[in-house]
């Protein structure tokens, strides 16, 4: 049986407390790319309004999912007092 850390080449943590910091860094690393994709989706929604309502609806659903993800990412930092 192999561990996830072994099969994905994730280095073992030297100290248990390092896990929290690594988790914060991982969550933070997702924030900017998710914000960028959400912003692009918002732009596409606006552009699609006059062109294709069905495509606009699809992009709106993607945008809703992205905004939920952003909310969850931001909630991690509000709990810590960071924004």
C-alpha positions in Angstrom: 0.0 0.0 0.0 1.4 3.4 -0.9 0.6 6.7 0.7 -0.7 9.7 -1.2 2.4 11.6 -0.2 4.6 8.9 -1.6 2.7 8.5 -4.9 2.5 12.3 -5.5 6.0 13.1 -4.3 4.7 15.4 -1.5 7.5 15.8 1.0 6.9 14.7 4.5 6.5 17.4 7.1 9.2 17.7 9.6 6.9 18.9 12.4 3.2 18.5 12.7 2.6 22.2 13.1 4.0 22.8 9.5 0.8 21.3 8.1 -1.3 24.3 9.0 1.1 26.7 7.3 1.4 24.5 4.2 -2.4 24.3 4.0 -2.7 28.2 4.2 -0.1 28.5 1.5 -2.0 26.1 -0.8 -5.3 27.8 -0.2 -3.7 31.2 -0.9 -2.1 29.9 -4.1 -5.6 29.1 -5.4 -7.0 32.6 -4.7 -5.3 34.7 -7.5 -5.9 32.2 -10.4 -9.5 31.7 -9.3 -10.1 35.4 -9.1 -8.6 35.8 -12.6 -10.8 33.1 -14.1 -13.9 34.6 -12.4 -13.1 38.0 -13.7 -12.8 36.6 -17.2 -16.1 34.8 -16.8 -17.8 38.0 -15.8 -16.5 39.7 -18.9 -17.8 36.9 -21.1 -21.2 37.0 -19.5 -21.4 40.7 -20.4 -20.3 40.1 -24.0 -22.6 37.1 -24.5 -25.7 39.0 -23.4 -26.4 40.2 -26.9 -25.0 37.2 -28.8 -26.1 33.9 -27.3 -28.3 33.5 -24.3 -27.7 29.7 -23.9 -24.0 30.2 -23.8 -24.4 33.1 -21.4 -26.4 30.8 -19.1 -23.7 28.2 -19.2 -21.0 30.8 -18.3 -23.2 32.2 -15.5 -23.3 28.7 -13.9 -19.5 28.4 -14.2 -19.2 31.9 -12.6 -21.5 30.9 -9.8 -19.3 27.9 -9.0 -16.1 30.0 -9.2 -17.6 32.6 -6.8 -18.6 29.8 -4.3 -14.9 28.7 -4.5 -13.7 32.2 -3.9 -16.0 32.6 -1.0 -14.7 29.5 0.6 -11.1 30.6 0.0 -11.7 34.0 1.4 -13.5 32.5 4.4 -10.2 30.7 5.3 -8.4 34.0 5.7 -11.2 35.8 7.5 -11.1 33.2 10.2 -7.4 34.0 10.6 -7.9 37.8 10.5 -6.3 38.1 7.0 -8.2 39.4 4.0 
